Structure formats: C-alpha cells, structure tokens
C-alpha cells in the first residue's frame, strides 16, 4: 500500500497563514556553481545625495515611482512612522536607499519604499488629506502630536533639507543583474519576496495587467478566494507564471536558457511592459480566464492544491500546480472537458498520491528545468489521454 505524502506546509507572514504552500529550493553541489556569472562591466551603480525636498518633488512630479498598489506599502504602525520622522529631526543618518533608473530617466524605488512612503505621507499627505500627527516619540516631546503643517518653520526646514544617500542603478544594467542586486541588499526586518521585488522594478503596464488578471472573478473562484488582495502578491506571481509559460507554449526546452525561475519571470515581466499590442495582451487575458473556468470546473475548490487519494482536506495553493495545470487546461473547451471531469480529477490525484517523481516536481526545486518539464508533461499527458 502506497504511503501518503506528507501534508504540505503553508507559508506564514507575520504569524498568519498566507494560504500558499511553501516552495523550498533544495541546494545541491551543482547549485553552488555560478553557471552564468555576472560581467562586472554590467554592474553600474552611482551613489548620489538628494535632499528630502528634492525627493518629494520627484515623487509628486512622477519622476520617482513608489510602486503604487503595493500591498505592504503602508504596514508600519503610527509609532514606527513617527519615530522615523523623529530620527530625521534628530539628524540621525538613515540607511542608504536603492533606486533603479529607466532609460527615459524615471526612477523606481526598490529598497527604502516604506521609509519614503512614510516621509511623503507626513510632509505631503495622502490623496489630498493632511499628513499624520506624530505619536509615541522618545525624545522630541515638543513636536509630539504635531502634523508637518504644525511644526515650527525651523523644524520644517530641517526635515526638508535633510540629505538622503541614494544608490542609483544605471538603466544599462541587465534586469537579471538588477534583480540579484536587490535580493542581496534586501535584508531588512520584513524583506521583500521575489514578486514584490519584480513589482518594484516593473513598469505600469505589467503591474496593471497582472492586477487585471488577479481581479478576474474566474481567478478568484478557481483559487477559492484564498489569494484575494494577497499580502505577499502571490496572486500577481501565479498570474505572471501562467503568462510566462503560456507564451512558451510547448517549447518548454526554451526555459533552459534562463538560469532560474526568477530570471524567467523577470524577463516575462519586461516583455509585458514592452508589449504595445493591446490585442495580444487581451488574448492572453482571455486565455487565462478560460483556464481558470476550466480548472474550477474540473477540480472545484481543490484546484491548484495537492489532493491525494483518500484525503479530502484542503491544502494551500501550490504554485507549480497552478502554472502547469492552468496552461494545460487553456486550449480546451469546457464542453469537451465536462464529460471527463471525474476521470481527469482521478488521474491527477493519483499522480499526487504515489508518483514520487511528480511529487518532487511540484514540491521542491520547482525552478529546475527537468522538474518544470516533468510537471507540465504529466498534466498535458493526462488531458491528451482522456479528452479526445
């Protein structure tokens, strides 16, 4: 009798479950070798200083992008925000910020987003409303409970004239190198995950496109609303994975040219940003919608979750199952799938129960090209053998 696979582990953020399965990367000796080392000439970072007034003007003028629609942008409590402002007024140097510059001259904030959002909200307010009042200060009791407009002119001047140290990554730096730089420097108390970094690096077109995909009612139903406005942007991540692999089609071997899943998804993000044919983007969105309808129809509220035989417990969303089954289901009409729904579901569940190779392909080191090809191949094989 086959042994039941271990129960999938859920990712947690700030002691709360995220409804998404942990996706561990198992390090091997091969992983320790750098297969595509950086060319030092590709890494171009200039260090500059800007006053807070300069930075706030750049934000207001649209020359500095604070990555709007970023779920974790405003997670600091009022005391944390107030003490940041207090530190500036005390002339305590802040850690350096990292920006990436686009070829048109616009810059995006990647490291320091929360700090700049807080400073901007205090000085300039949000959506026409005045900034917050300072609470829970430790030293400057004289400015307690005061908004920026309430501060004496000398305090306002001190804040506005404070110099911030900025590392600006040149637009000629390849996206994959930028991504790796940001991963290396992203070591704060609540570091960004890969999708959050991509969101900060990306342009408005890809951000808007992924938001549209994640807002589809078919997507919400297929994921049983587990990813609704996801705090770690996994809703955008799985949508991006779908679009990236959908564009590859059956040429999965082309995935091997990328050194990692992150590099693959970073490239896909750039391709969406550079796509100026709205009809192509709409066609991709229509494909995604159809895939979600089909997935819900076949798997119900177990779609994109491990669902072994003899177990009906509802597991977290699995990214590898999402990308492989969503892509595999895209080109079928529901009228063709519906008569075979039970048979497809049973075959998929059998794979998740006793096929060790398949379980490995959807459980760990999922960016490995062999595992990518294995899980996509199995999903396609199940459908082709049943739906004729």
Legacy VTK file of the C-alpha trace (Angstrom):
# vtk DataFile Version 3.0
C-alpha trace
ASCII
DATASET POLYDATA
POINTS 388 float
0.000 0.000 0.000
1.376 3.421 -1.002
2.384 5.751 1.780
0.524 9.022 1.882
2.776 12.007 1.076
3.444 14.439 3.940
0.964 17.235 4.425
2.039 20.399 2.550
3.373 23.223 4.695
1.751 26.646 4.473
3.790 29.843 4.194
3.393 32.299 7.056
3.864 36.054 7.158
3.876 37.891 10.484
2.438 34.798 12.202
-0.514 34.500 9.838
-1.045 31.860 7.180
-0.936 33.055 3.557
-2.943 30.140 2.025
0.072 29.315 -0.166
2.304 26.256 0.043
5.976 26.662 0.915
8.131 26.191 -2.186
11.609 25.210 -0.916
14.717 25.206 -3.032
16.997 22.264 -2.232
20.629 23.212 -2.607
22.899 20.725 -4.351
26.556 20.863 -5.249
25.519 21.924 -8.748
23.618 24.860 -7.246
26.800 26.196 -5.701
28.373 26.806 -9.109
27.577 30.085 -10.835
26.522 28.978 -14.288
26.172 32.488 -15.678
28.464 34.768 -13.694
27.904 38.500 -13.803
30.133 40.547 -16.030
31.447 43.261 -13.675
31.022 45.758 -16.500
27.258 45.111 -16.362
27.020 46.416 -12.805
26.753 50.178 -12.843
25.694 51.865 -9.628
26.071 55.591 -8.972
25.892 56.990 -5.447
24.184 60.354 -5.047
22.692 62.563 -2.359
19.302 64.266 -2.590
17.515 66.450 -0.088
14.159 65.231 1.162
12.574 68.214 -0.585
14.120 67.087 -3.887
12.883 63.528 -3.374
9.331 64.636 -2.530
9.217 66.904 -5.601
10.354 63.969 -7.767
7.566 61.804 -6.342
4.939 64.498 -6.908
6.176 65.170 -10.456
6.091 61.465 -11.369
9.864 61.219 -11.789
10.198 58.793 -8.875
7.818 55.832 -8.719
6.827 54.487 -5.304
5.333 51.328 -6.857
1.631 52.088 -6.363
-0.743 49.262 -5.419
1.980 47.642 -3.324
0.137 45.673 -0.629
2.812 46.064 2.037
3.448 49.746 1.362
1.625 51.022 4.442
2.128 48.277 7.010
4.012 50.397 9.587
2.101 51.435 12.660
1.838 55.121 13.558
4.519 54.803 16.240
7.041 53.375 13.762
6.276 56.131 11.268
6.560 58.811 13.924
9.925 57.571 15.156
11.294 57.631 11.616
10.336 61.314 11.373
11.814 61.883 14.840
15.097 60.289 13.715
15.258 62.686 10.773
14.590 65.676 13.012
17.308 64.414 15.372
19.665 64.266 12.351
20.279 60.562 12.777
21.548 59.307 9.381
19.174 56.924 7.627
20.410 53.776 5.861
21.028 54.188 2.132
18.200 53.876 -0.401
18.318 51.999 -3.702
16.666 53.272 -6.896
16.695 51.830 -10.371
16.728 54.275 -13.287
14.835 53.644 -16.514
16.104 54.682 -19.933
13.648 57.570 -20.051
15.081 58.992 -16.839
12.313 57.976 -14.463
13.447 56.190 -11.298
11.794 53.488 -9.211
12.302 52.803 -5.520
13.264 49.253 -4.678
14.889 49.484 -1.249
13.525 52.152 1.107
9.962 52.157 -0.200
8.375 52.125 3.256
10.599 54.913 4.567
9.967 57.194 1.578
6.230 56.454 1.661
6.183 57.436 5.324
8.123 60.671 4.767
5.934 61.613 1.818
2.737 60.849 3.749
3.875 63.006 6.679
5.026 66.025 4.665
2.668 65.998 1.682
-0.260 63.921 2.932
-2.187 61.261 1.019
-4.923 61.826 -1.565
-5.371 65.471 -0.611
-5.558 64.738 3.110
-3.072 66.219 5.556
-0.291 64.015 6.890
-0.442 62.118 10.157
0.344 63.524 13.614
3.448 62.300 15.447
2.751 59.785 18.220
4.883 57.753 20.608
8.056 59.849 20.301
11.009 59.100 22.558
12.947 62.388 22.649
11.351 65.351 20.856
8.339 65.832 23.092
7.933 69.397 21.801
6.800 68.116 18.385
4.532 65.356 19.761
1.023 65.229 18.242
2.038 67.675 15.512
1.474 67.320 11.813
4.018 68.750 9.384
1.973 71.926 8.989
2.004 72.368 12.782
5.800 72.252 13.070
7.790 75.411 13.603
9.454 76.675 10.427
12.875 75.664 11.741
11.760 72.045 12.133
10.152 72.026 8.674
13.333 73.413 7.174
15.457 70.819 8.954
13.335 67.960 7.636
13.171 69.268 4.055
16.912 69.930 3.876
17.981 66.531 5.251
20.208 64.738 2.759
19.454 61.132 1.800
22.121 58.820 0.408
20.889 57.069 -2.737
22.431 54.245 -4.789
21.066 54.561 -8.345
21.354 51.524 -10.608
22.040 52.558 -14.194
19.458 51.640 -16.869
22.111 49.734 -18.831
22.321 47.135 -16.055
20.522 43.927 -17.214
17.256 43.135 -15.429
18.564 39.813 -14.128
21.547 41.568 -12.556
19.288 44.251 -11.038
17.090 41.541 -9.557
20.064 39.779 -7.989
21.407 43.055 -6.587
18.065 43.762 -4.966
17.894 40.263 -3.490
21.332 40.767 -1.945
20.532 44.126 -0.357
17.004 43.161 0.675
17.784 42.002 4.194
15.600 44.185 6.439
13.197 43.057 9.118
10.454 42.146 6.597
12.366 41.555 3.360
10.514 41.637 0.064
9.874 38.370 -1.710
10.739 37.824 -5.370
7.397 39.049 -6.746
7.461 42.161 -4.574
10.928 42.978 -5.930
9.698 42.458 -9.500
6.723 44.707 -8.779
9.047 47.496 -7.661
11.264 47.001 -10.731
8.449 46.813 -13.263
6.504 49.406 -15.202
2.870 50.402 -15.079
1.802 48.166 -17.967
2.818 44.878 -16.327
1.594 45.976 -12.911
-1.791 46.907 -14.321
-2.007 43.760 -16.446
-1.257 41.404 -13.553
-3.724 43.284 -11.349
-6.430 42.826 -14.013
-5.686 39.109 -14.176
-5.765 38.693 -10.392
-9.042 40.652 -10.239
-10.912 38.308 -12.607
-13.842 36.630 -10.908
-12.854 33.340 -12.576
-9.414 33.531 -10.919
-10.921 34.284 -7.523
-13.351 31.379 -7.820
-10.692 28.943 -9.052
-8.466 29.797 -6.077
-11.464 29.796 -3.734
-10.708 33.458 -2.863
-7.556 32.367 -0.991
-5.390 34.857 -2.912
-7.736 37.843 -2.813
-5.581 41.004 -2.472
-2.765 38.774 -1.307
-0.452 40.368 1.256
2.660 38.868 -0.424
1.456 39.403 -4.020
1.224 35.689 -4.753
-1.924 36.447 -6.768
0.206 38.500 -9.188
3.024 35.930 -9.064
0.926 32.941 -10.146
-0.718 35.016 -12.884
2.747 36.011 -14.117
3.872 32.376 -14.064
0.892 31.472 -16.218
1.596 34.178 -18.790
5.306 33.359 -18.897
4.754 29.652 -19.580
1.758 30.262 -21.847
3.972 32.340 -24.132
6.495 29.494 -24.253
3.784 27.127 -25.445
5.095 23.604 -25.928
8.669 24.844 -26.373
9.426 24.154 -22.728
13.061 23.465 -23.538
13.384 27.223 -24.151
13.031 27.623 -20.391
16.535 26.131 -20.064
18.139 29.325 -21.368
17.245 31.049 -18.072
19.445 30.496 -15.041
16.470 30.369 -12.646
12.715 30.720 -12.294
13.261 34.258 -11.017
15.244 35.179 -14.147
12.487 33.666 -16.317
9.742 35.624 -14.554
11.764 38.849 -14.553
12.168 38.509 -18.321
8.439 37.819 -18.707
7.630 40.961 -16.723
9.820 43.024 -19.034
8.151 41.505 -22.117
4.714 42.534 -20.830
5.975 46.063 -20.147
7.314 46.257 -23.706
4.195 44.786 -25.358
2.423 47.636 -27.132
-0.247 45.497 -28.821
-3.260 45.586 -26.513
-4.967 42.884 -28.578
-2.167 40.430 -27.708
-2.456 41.235 -24.039
-6.226 40.853 -24.153
-5.847 37.482 -25.879
-3.559 36.330 -23.053
-6.084 37.569 -20.514
-8.874 35.688 -22.312
-6.743 32.515 -22.249
-6.178 32.975 -18.523
-9.894 33.444 -17.894
-10.720 30.248 -19.825
-8.037 28.297 -17.931
-9.485 29.427 -14.605
-13.035 28.438 -15.600
-11.799 25.006 -16.681
-9.711 24.478 -13.542
-12.621 25.281 -11.258
-14.894 23.058 -13.315
-12.574 20.052 -13.082
-11.122 20.410 -9.589
-13.647 22.578 -7.742
-12.273 24.178 -4.586
-9.253 21.822 -4.693
-7.917 23.450 -7.874
-4.153 24.101 -7.755
-3.847 22.297 -4.416
-2.365 18.906 -3.611
-5.271 16.484 -3.335
-4.051 12.907 -2.843
-6.453 9.960 -2.921
-8.102 9.089 0.394
-7.695 12.671 1.596
-10.227 15.449 1.198
-8.522 18.037 3.381
-7.998 21.363 1.628
-4.315 22.175 1.222
-2.661 25.538 0.440
-2.331 26.796 -3.142
0.672 25.211 -4.881
2.433 27.472 -7.409
3.787 24.621 -9.543
0.350 23.006 -9.825
-1.116 26.374 -10.744
1.211 27.117 -13.643
1.241 23.594 -15.107
-2.455 22.764 -14.881
-3.641 26.248 -15.848
-1.524 26.199 -19.006
-2.510 22.597 -19.821
-6.238 23.367 -19.495
-6.186 26.552 -21.575
-6.843 25.168 -25.044
-9.839 23.022 -24.119
-13.482 23.991 -24.286
-15.428 23.282 -21.130
-17.948 21.281 -23.162
-15.124 18.873 -24.059
-13.786 18.622 -20.517
-17.049 18.293 -18.623
-17.878 14.669 -19.625
-14.402 13.576 -18.456
-14.180 15.689 -15.303
-14.151 12.770 -12.850
-11.594 10.799 -14.853
-9.219 13.797 -15.175
-9.517 14.537 -11.486
-8.832 10.908 -10.527
-5.748 10.733 -12.754
-4.371 13.977 -11.329
-4.989 12.810 -7.769
-3.230 9.515 -8.466
-0.141 11.460 -9.562
-0.255 13.455 -6.328
-0.543 10.267 -4.274
2.048 7.756 -5.395
4.216 9.221 -8.165
7.396 10.271 -6.357
8.894 11.988 -9.399
5.754 14.052 -9.933
5.505 14.972 -6.267
9.112 16.122 -6.379
8.403 18.222 -9.474
5.636 20.138 -7.704
7.188 20.295 -4.222
10.803 21.496 -4.196
13.391 22.988 -6.528
10.462 23.696 -8.826
12.569 26.018 -10.969
14.785 23.133 -12.093
14.199 22.706 -15.859
13.795 18.928 -15.529
11.087 19.374 -12.931
9.361 22.079 -14.967
9.237 19.771 -17.992
8.097 16.827 -15.862
5.084 18.517 -14.277
3.937 20.177 -17.497
4.404 16.919 -19.382
2.294 14.956 -16.891
-0.582 17.448 -16.928
-0.649 17.534 -20.717
-0.387 13.734 -20.890
-3.365 13.240 -18.573
-5.563 15.524 -20.658
-4.487 14.137 -24.015
-5.042 10.542 -22.927
-8.550 11.242 -21.658
-10.008 14.059 -23.766
-10.039 13.073 -27.436
LINES 1 389
388 0 1 2 3 4 5 6 7 8 9 10 11 12 13 14 15 16 17 18 19 20 21 22 23 24 25 26 27 28 29 30 31 32 33 34 35 36 37 38 39 40 41 42 43 44 45 46 47 48 49 50 51 52 53 54 55 56 57 58 59 60 61 62 63 64 65 66 67 68 69 70 71 72 73 74 75 76 77 78 79 80 81 82 83 84 85 86 87 88 89 90 91 92 93 94 95 96 97 98 99 100 101 102 103 104 105 106 107 108 109 110 111 112 113 114 115 116 117 118 119 120 121 122 123 124 125 126 127 128 129 130 131 132 133 134 135 136 137 138 139 140 141 142 143 144 145 146 147 148 149 150 151 152 153 154 155 156 157 158 159 160 161 162 163 164 165 166 167 168 169 170 171 172 173 174 175 176 177 178 179 180 181 182 183 184 185 186 187 188 189 190 191 192 193 194 195 196 197 198 199 200 201 202 203 204 205 206 207 208 209 210 211 212 213 214 215 216 217 218 219 220 221 222 223 224 225 226 227 228 229 230 231 232 233 234 235 236 237 238 239 240 241 242 243 244 245 246 247 248 249 250 251 252 253 254 255 256 257 258 259 260 261 262 263 264 265 266 267 268 269 270 271 272 273 274 275 276 277 278 279 280 281 282 283 284 285 286 287 288 289 290 291 292 293 294 295 296 297 298 299 300 301 302 303 304 305 306 307 308 309 310 311 312 313 314 315 316 317 318 319 320 321 322 323 324 325 326 327 328 329 330 331 332 333 334 335 336 337 338 339 340 341 342 343 344 345 346 347 348 349 350 351 352 353 354 355 356 357 358 359 360 361 362 363 364 365 366 367 368 369 370 371 372 373 374 375 376 377 378 379 380 381 382 383 384 385 386 387
